């Protein structure tokens, strides 16, 4: 609601604001309805809402800075005024140190000088015009100063840092602009595709961080000004030696100042133009933050992945990656931060080794487990994320939790943690690399609104599994050893090696392989089916998804067909990226499926009475097969890894399927020396001691 007018859609906002302005009003009162959070989106996959993202932000901040700003763990972390600019910048809100507290601490001198460093950078970048009298009708915004203890990427030491941004939030009644503010960001599948291609090409990857990135771009078309606060005035007079600024004067902003709603988009357009026009890269059609080009001398592929102002540069030779960094530096006013051979990116742990690259969430999971005091949660010798007994699943699906706020709070207090918070923390780990918890997350996230005691217990058991397996991740394999990277122990499959090689072979790291399955009507309340899909490249999954189907399927064939369509769309998406990178898929992409009826419909276009009611769009797969883009291959259910993505499976099949999907099985194309090393591993290390606290002798490659 704006003043006394109810807003029903975004198109009304501009009209109402114009009317208020024409009436001579300079301020309006905006009221927001209470956030109603949905567990699943329209595609049947879990959603992360603002409060859950804020929790994740706190964990990532504690990892990066070593400082825990979340004092009262019994309450959701607050979103303070000081965090508004950071929320706009990163999409996540983290409260920082307050000025009042810092002024009373020995660290204040460091933070005080850091403010001048920040303003000096802005000054060098041409941010400020000369002070002028406040214009009558133009927008004047306040400063927001946030203070944080940030980890220096070079020295790895904590450094006091002050960040000055504008407060462009509507909370202060500032309607700044009503245009598109979308800015592209990295999707996790694109991140995994980069690492799969990186290892298949035997690349090395370095990291780069742009300092004061937003200010590199030009400012918005609509002029705005900043107030002259104490911090700015001190810098203007004491640091620059200028005369005092008269009272009532403001500062014209000439560049893109962080905190403005258009800031992210302006930076994206600026850096996107540099990458394409100046550095000669091309951007993938469906992933605008994934750039590629061929070296003009060697014709070797160079990849760059960008998340806001953080970059991964992947190249065959270290020098080639450094050359791209140097070219990027030419277009930046301030020095770039060199992160070296990258180890962490966007909350993800990256372990580049001689034989493989491991992508995991170990640091994040350790932080969350420490936060809850769950590092030592008991788990079985060979744990699984969720029980599979029929009685357990029936209880889980039919249980009803308290619906009133008092009852919900009492149950939360009894169980000792907030359900929505903890499920959100697990969803983030799933999206990074933990494909093995997909079915459990899909099931448990559906009860976020009114969880019962059994749901709390199942969620805590899931975290017991994560505590026991926190170091697990996705393993992408190199075709040949890269000797300039450190050696590391090979991953140890949980399942018997001879069983794992009964599954489909991987002879080519560049060949995309898909797998799909569905479990028909496995939800006792709504009778909707669950589908699971995955695509593998370089030995591990680059794309995976478990989702509750939107339509109630009337047969297993129909449920399977829905899942095959979902998998086919994902396959076309990945093929398009690979083909743009020059990694053409010369043959139709094979997708494993275990339903004969669905296979006849897609491959042979054989009609079925059971699917006459299915929507026409679901038959698009027939055209994809006819165009030789994809082909569905028959596979027995026990050897279909997606079976464990569509439902909770028993211990043996669960570990077989995820040994395959997570890349713990050596692909056939890997060096023959590696295969000889891994032979007989299970005889030297007990199957049942893998997750015990008993020290194990690490496997070496010497």
KEMAR-159455 format. One record per residue (C-alpha): y, x negated, z negated; residue in one letter. Coordinates in steps of 0.1 Angstrom, whole numbers, padded with zeros to 4 digits, always signed. Each point is the difference from the previous one (the first is absolute). Layout:
BEGIN
YXZA/...
***
This chain:
BEGIN
+0000+0000+0000X/+0035-0013+0009X/+0025+0016-0024X/-0010+0036+0002X/-0017-0001+0034X/-0038-0002+0002X/-0013-0025+0025X/-0032+0009+0018X/-0002-0027+0026X/+0016-0034+0008X/+0020+0014+0029X/+0021+0021-0024X/+0013-0030-0019X/+0024-0012+0027X/+0014+0035+0005X/+0006+0006-0037X/+0016-0034-0005X/+0024+0006+0029X/+0010+0033-0015X/+0007-0015-0034X/+0021-0028+0017X/+0020+0026+0020X/+0007+0017-0034X/+0015-0032-0012X/-0028-0009-0024X/-0007-0037-0007X/-0031+0006-0022X/-0029+0024+0001X/-0027+0007-0026X/-0035-0005+0013X/-0030+0014-0019X/-0036-0009+0008X/-0031+0021-0007X/-0028-0015-0021X/-0023-0023+0019X/-0033+0017+0007X/-0026-0027+0008X/-0029+0006+0023X/-0033-0019-0004X/-0008-0001+0037X/+0021+0003+0031X/-0007+0022+0030X/-0024-0025+0014X/-0021+0001-0032X/+0008-0035-0013X/+0016-0009-0034X/+0038-0002-0003X/+0021-0022-0022X/+0031+0017-0015X/+0032-0015-0013X/-0011-0002-0036X/-0032-0017+0010X/+0017-0025+0023X/+0024-0009-0028X/-0030-0009-0022X/-0014-0022+0028X/+0034-0016+0003X/+0000-0010-0036X/-0034-0017+0003X/+0011-0019+0032X/+0033-0010-0017X/-0019-0014-0031X/-0023-0020+0023X/+0029-0015+0020X/+0023-0007-0030X/-0022-0003-0030X/+0022+0024-0018X/-0012+0035-0012X/+0029+0024+0000X/-0021+0030-0009X/+0004+0001-0037X/-0014+0034-0011X/-0035+0002+0016X/-0005+0035-0014X/+0027+0014+0024X/+0006-0003+0037X/+0023-0029+0008X/+0036+0011+0004X/+0021-0002+0032X/+0034-0013-0012X/+0034-0002+0017X/-0005-0037+0005X/-0031+0006+0021X/+0015+0024+0025X/+0009-0027+0025X/-0034-0017-0003X/-0016+0034+0005X/+0019+0004+0033X/-0008-0035+0011X/-0037-0001-0007X/-0009+0036-0005X/-0010-0008-0036X/+0021+0002-0032X/-0002-0027-0027X/+0023-0001-0030X/+0015-0034-0006X/+0018-0018-0029X/+0032+0016-0011X/+0033-0019+0000X/+0006+0008-0037X/-0032-0015-0011X/+0003-0030+0023X/+0036-0008-0013X/-0015-0005-0034X/-0028-0023+0012X/+0001-0038+0008X/-0010+0009+0036X/+0033+0017+0007X/+0016-0031+0015X/-0028-0002+0026X/+0003+0036+0010X/+0038-0002+0000X/+0000-0029+0024X/-0027+0018+0021X/+0025+0028+0006X/+0024-0025+0016X/-0028-0014+0021X/-0008+0035+0013X/+0037+0007+0008X/+0003-0034+0016X/-0029+0008+0023X/+0017+0033+0009X/+0033-0019+0006X/-0017-0025+0024X/-0015+0029+0019X/+0034+0016+0005X/-0006+0030-0023X/+0035+0006-0014X/+0033+0007+0015X/+0033-0007-0018X/+0007+0025-0029X/+0021+0030+0010X/+0014+0031-0016X/-0025+0028-0004X/-0001+0021+0032X/+0005+0037-0006X/-0031+0015+0016X/-0024-0029+0005X/-0030-0006-0021X/+0002-0024-0030X/-0033-0009-0017X/-0007-0017-0034X/-0019-0032-0005X/-0034-0001-0015X/-0010-0033-0017X/-0036-0006-0007X/-0013-0030-0020X/-0036-0012+0004X/-0021-0030-0007X/-0014-0008+0034X/-0028-0025+0010X/+0014-0027+0022X/-0024-0002+0031X/+0003-0038+0002X/+0000-0012-0036X/-0020+0029-0013X/+0023+0001-0030X/+0018+0030-0015X/+0037+0000+0011X/+0027+0023-0014X/+0015+0020+0029X/+0028+0025+0003X/+0001+0025+0029X/+0031+0018+0010X/-0004+0031+0022X/+0019+0032+0007X/-0010+0033-0016X/-0005+0023+0029X/-0020+0025-0019X/+0008+0037+0001X/-0001-0001-0038X/+0036-0011+0000X/+0011+0027+0024X/+0004-0023+0030X/-0011+0016+0032X/+0002-0030+0022X/-0017+0007+0033X/-0022+0027+0016X/-0019-0020+0027X/-0035-0013+0004X/-0007-0027-0026X/-0036-0008+0009X/-0010-0036+0000X/-0035-0012+0011X/-0023-0016-0026X/-0035-0015+0001X/-0030+0023-0001X/-0030-0015-0018X/-0023+0002+0030X/+0024-0021+0020X/+0000-0025-0029X/-0038-0002+0001X/+0000-0002+0038X/+0023-0030-0002X/-0025-0019-0023X/-0030+0010+0021X/+0017-0014+0031X/+0013-0030-0019X/-0036-0010-0010X/-0015+0008+0034X/+0025-0023+0016X/-0004-0025-0028X/+0037+0001-0008X/+0019-0011-0031X/+0028+0022-0015X/+0032-0009-0019X/+0024+0023-0018X/+0038+0002+0003X/+0025+0021-0020X/+0036+0007+0013X/+0027-0004-0027X/+0026+0028-0002X/-0016+0015+0030X/+0019+0033+0003X/+0034-0018+0001X/-0011-0017+0032X/+0004+0033+0019X/+0033+0017+0010X/+0011+0029-0022X/-0002+0037+0007X/+0024+0017+0024X/+0017+0020-0027X/+0022-0024-0020X/-0004-0002-0038X/+0015-0020-0028X/-0010-0014-0033X/+0018+0003-0033X/+0013-0032-0016X/-0021-0003-0032X/+0002-0028-0026X/-0027-0021+0016X/+0016+0000+0034X/+0035-0006-0014X/-0012-0030-0020X/-0017-0015+0031X/+0031+0008+0022X/+0024-0018-0023X/-0020-0026-0019X/-0024-0011+0027X/+0020+0004+0032X/+0034-0007-0016X/+0016+0030+0014X/+0029+0019-0017X/-0010+0030-0022X/-0008+0033+0019X/+0025+0027-0008X/-0012+0031-0019X/-0012+0027+0024X/-0009-0023+0028X/-0034+0001+0016X/-0022-0023+0021X/-0007+0008+0036X/-0037-0005+0008X/-0005-0016+0035X/-0038-0006-0001X/-0032+0018-0010X/+0001+0002-0039X/-0033+0007-0017X/+0000+0034-0017X/+0015+0019+0029X/-0024+0027+0014X/+0003-0015+0034X/-0007-0035-0012X/-0037-0002+0007X/+0004+0013+0035X/+0029-0023+0008X/-0020-0030-0011X/-0030+0012+0019X/+0020+0003+0033X/+0016-0034-0006X/-0032-0020-0007X/-0019+0020+0026X/+0026-0011+0026X/-0003-0036-0010X/-0038+0000+0002X/+0000+0016+0034X/+0032-0012+0018X/+0005-0035-0016X/-0035-0012-0010X/-0018+0016+0030X/-0025+0020-0020X/-0013+0035+0009X/-0006+0027-0026X/-0032+0021+0000X/+0006+0036+0012X/-0016+0016-0031X/+0008-0027-0025X/+0037-0011+0004X/-0003-0026-0027X/-0028-0019+0017X/+0014-0024+0026X/-0018-0023+0025X/+0006-0025+0028X/-0017-0028+0018X/+0011-0036-0005X/+0017-0012+0032X/-0018-0034-0001X/-0035+0008-0012X/-0002+0037+0008X/-0014+0006-0035X/+0007+0032-0018X/+0026+0001-0029X/+0002+0029-0023X/+0028+0011-0024X/-0004+0028-0026X/+0032+0012-0017X/+0003+0021-0032X/+0038+0006-0004X/+0012-0036-0006X/-0034-0017-0005X/-0019-0016+0029X/-0034-0013+0008X/-0001-0024+0029X/-0035-0006+0014X/-0007-0028+0026X/-0027-0023+0011X/+0019-0031-0012X/+0020-0003-0031X/+0028-0016+0020X/+0003+0030+0023X/+0004+0023-0030X/+0027-0023-0014X/+0018+0000+0034X/+0002+0038-0002X/+0014-0003-0035X/+0027-0024+0013X/+0009+0023+0029X/+0004+0029-0025X/+0022-0022-0022X/+0025-0005+0028X/+0008+0037-0002X/+0004+0001-0038X/+0031-0010-0019X/-0018-0010-0032X/-0031-0023-0002X/-0034+0017+0003X/-0024-0002-0029X/-0031-0019+0011X/-0031+0015-0017X/-0024-0025+0016X/-0036+0009+0008X/+0003+0036-0011X/-0019+0012-0031X/+0016+0033-0008X/+0016+0026+0023X/+0013+0035-0008X/-0022+0002-0032X/-0031-0014+0017X/-0019-0031-0009X/-0007-0023+0030X/-0025-0028-0003X/-0001-0021+0032X/-0030-0023-0001X/-0019-0023+0024X/-0025+0027+0010X/+0016+0033-0008X/+0031+0019-0011X/-0004+0023-0030X/+0023+0030-0005X/-0001+0015-0035X/+0018+0017-0028X/-0012-0022-0028X/+0034-0009-0014X/+0012+0036+0001X/-0032+0013-0016X/+0000-0026-0027X/+0036+0010-0009X/-0009+0037-0002X/-0031-0006-0020X/+0020-0022-0025X/+0026+0027-0002X/-0026+0026-0011X/-0020-0025-0021X/-0030+0006+0023X/-0009-0035+0010X/-0032+0002-0020X/-0011+0035+0008X/-0038+0002-0001X/-0018+0003+0033X/-0037-0001+0012X/-0015-0032+0013X/+0005+0012+0036X/+0028+0027-0003X/+0009+0027+0024X/+0034+0019-0001X/-0014+0035-0005X/-0033+0016-0011X/-0020+0018+0026X/-0021+0024-0020X/+0002+0037+0011X/+0008+0013-0035X/+0028-0025-0004X/+0016+0009+0033X/-0003+0037-0007X/+0017-0005-0034X/+0028-0020+0016X/+0007+0025+0027X/-0002+0032-0021X/+0018-0012-0031X/+0034+0015-0008X/+0026-0020-0020X/+0028+0014-0021X/+0027+0018+0020X/+0028+0001-0026X/+0021-0030-0008X/-0009-0001-0036X/-0037-0001+0008X/+0004-0026+0026X/+0019-0023-0023X/-0025+0005-0028X/-0029-0011+0023X/+0020-0029+0013X/+0006-0012-0035X/-0037+0004-0009X/-0010-0020+0031X/+0026-0027-0005X/+0015-0001+0035X/+0019+0021+0026X/-0024+0012+0027X/+0025+0001+0029X/+0013-0034-0009X/-0034-0017+0000X/-0012+0018+0032X/+0032-0012+0017X/-0007-0036-0011X/-0035+0002+0015X/+0012+0015+0033X/+0023-0030+0005X/-0030-0024-0004X/-0020+0022+0024X/+0026-0002+0027X/+0002-0038-0003X/-0036-0011+0003X/-0023+0021-0023X/-0018+0020+0026X/-0029+0004-0025X/+0018+0024-0022X/+0011+0024+0028X/-0024+0029-0008X/+0006-0002-0037X/+0038+0001+0005X/-0002+0029+0024X/-0021+0020-0025X/+0020-0008-0031X/+0035+0003+0015X/-0006+0037+0006X/+0001+0006-0037X/+0034-0017-0007X/+0018+0032-0008X/-0024+0014-0027X/-0026-0026-0008X/-0028+0008-0024X/-0016-0024-0025X/-0028-0008+0024X/+0025-0010+0026X/+0017-0024-0024X/-0034-0015-0009X/-0010-0004+0037X/+0034-0016+0008X/-0004-0025-0029X/-0036-0008+0013X/+0016-0007+0034X/+0023-0025-0017X/-0030-0016-0018X/-0014-0006+0035X/+0033-0015+0011X/+0001-0022-0031X/-0035-0014+0008X/+0008-0005+0037X/+0038-0008+0000X/-0005-0032+0020X/-0017+0018+0029X/+0018+0004+0032X/-0003+0000+0038X/-0014-0032+0017X/+0011-0008+0035X/-0020-0028+0015X/+0010-0030+0022X/-0022-0009+0030X/+0004-0037-0009X/+0011-0018-0032X/+0038-0008-0003X/+0000-0034-0018X/+0037+0000-0009X/-0006+0029-0024X/-0018-0003-0034X/-0038+0006-0003X/-0011+0028-0022X/-0033+0016-0012X/-0014+0025+0024X/-0002+0036-0011X/-0034+0011-0014X/-0014+0032+0013X/-0014+0023-0026X/-0027+0014+0022X/-0030-0018+0014X/+0010-0021+0030X/-0029+0012+0022X/+0010+0036-0006X/+0036-0007+0010X/-0010-0015+0034X/-0018+0033+0008X/+0035+0014+0006X/+0019-0004+0032X/+0006-0037+0010X/+0035-0015+0005X/-0002-0026+0028X/+0037+0001+0010X/+0029-0001-0025X/+0023+0018+0025X/-0023+0029+0007X/+0011+0032-0018X/-0029+0020-0017X/+0004+0034-0015X/-0021+0022-0023X/+0004+0036-0010X/-0018+0026-0021X/+0007+0032-0019X/-0016+0018-0029X/-0001+0038+0008X/+0014+0024-0026X/-0003-0024-0029X/+0029+0017-0019X/-0015+0027-0022X/+0033+0018-0004X/+0015+0000+0035X/-0031-0009+0020X/+0020-0024+0021X/-0017-0031+0014X/+0009-0036-0005X/+0002-0025+0028X/+0000-0038-0001X/+0009-0024+0028X/+0003-0038+0003X/+0007-0026+0027X/-0010-0036-0003X/+0014-0032+0015X/-0007-0036-0008X/-0028+0011-0023X/+0018+0025-0023X/+0017+0033+0000X/+0036+0001+0014X/+0003+0038-0001X/-0017+0024-0024X/+0005+0035-0012X/-0017+0027-0021X/+0016+0034+0003X/-0007+0036-0008X/-0002+0020+0032X/+0026+0028+0004X/-0024+0025+0014X/-0031+0014-0015X/-0027-0011+0024X/-0028+0025+0006X/-0026-0026+0009X/-0007-0037-0006X/+0006-0005+0038X/+0035+0015-0003X/+0008-0021-0030X/-0013-0031+0018X/+0021+0008+0031X/+0032+0002-0020X/-0008-0034-0015X/-0008-0014+0034X/+0034+0012+0014X/+0018-0016-0030X/-0019-0033+0006X/+0007+0001+0038X/+0037+0003-0006X/-0001-0030-0023X/-0019-0019+0026X/+0025+0007+0027X/+0028-0011-0024X/-0017-0034-0008X/-0009-0005+0037X/+0036+0004+0010X/+0011-0026-0025X/-0027-0025+0011X/+0007+0005+0037X/+0037-0006-0006X/-0009-0032-0017X/-0020-0010+0030X/-0034+0006-0017X/-0013+0025+0025X/-0030+0021-0008X/-0018-0002+0034X/-0027+0025-0010X/+0002+0034-0017X/+0004-0004-0038X/-0033+0008-0017X/+0001+0025-0029X/-0032+0006-0020X/-0009+0036-0007X/-0032+0015-0015X/+0003+0037+0011X/-0020+0008+0032X/+0018+0033+0007X/+0034-0017-0002X/-0012-0028+0022X/-0011+0024+0027X/+0033+0018+0000X/+0021-0032+0003X/-0021-0023+0022X/-0019+0025+0021X/+0025+0028-0002X/-0029+0023-0008X/+0012+0034-0013X/-0011+0014-0033X/+0001+0035-0013X/+0009-0013-0034X/+0033-0015+0012X/+0014+0028+0022X/+0026+0008-0026X/+0012-0036-0004X/+0036-0006+0010X/+0005-0014+0035X/+0018-0031-0013X/-0032-0012-0017X/-0016-0004+0034X/+0024-0027+0010X/-0028-0024-0009X/-0018+0010+0032X/+0029-0012+0021X/+0002-0033-0020X/-0037-0006+0008X/+0004+0010+0036X/+0029-0024+0004X/-0022-0027-0015X/+0024-0007-0029X/-0026+0007-0027X/-0037+0008-0002X/-0020+0014-0029X/-0032-0017-0008X/-0030+0014-0019X/-0009-0016-0033X/-0023+0010-0028X/+0018+0013-0031X/-0012-0028-0022X/+0016-0026+0023X/+0033+0019+0004X/+0025-0017-0024X/+0023+0030+0003X/-0025+0020-0020X/+0014-0016-0031X/+0035+0009+0011X/-0007+0037+0002X/-0017+0004-0034X/-0011-0019-0030X/-0033-0017+0007X/-0027-0016-0021X/+0002-0036-0012X/-0021-0017+0026X/+0016+0017+0031X/+0034-0002-0015X/-0002-0038-0003X/-0017-0004+0034X/+0027+0020+0018X/+0029-0018-0017X/-0015-0034+0004X/+0002+0008+0037X/+0034+0017+0000X/+0017-0026-0023X/-0013-0030+0019X/-0022-0015-0026X/-0027-0002+0027X/+0005-0031+0022X/+0006+0011+0036X/-0023-0014+0027X/+0029-0018+0017X/+0008-0021-0031X/-0010-0036+0000X/-0037-0006-0002X/+0006-0024-0029X/+0013+0029-0021X/-0031+0021+0006X/-0022-0029-0012X/+0022-0002-0031X/-0003+0037-0009X/-0037+0001+0006X/-0018+0005-0033X/+0031+0007-0020X/-0016+0030-0017X/-0029-0021-0013X/+0024-0024-0017X/+0024+0026-0015X/-0015+0031-0017X/+0008+0033+0016X/+0005+0015-0034X/+0023-0028-0014X/+0027+0003+0027X/+0023+0020-0022X/-0010-0012-0034X/+0021-0023-0021X/-0025-0028+0003X/+0015-0030+0018X/-0014-0006+0035X/-0003-0032+0019X/+0025+0003+0029X/-0014-0004+0035X/+0015-0030+0018X/+0001-0008+0037X/-0006-0037-0003X/
***
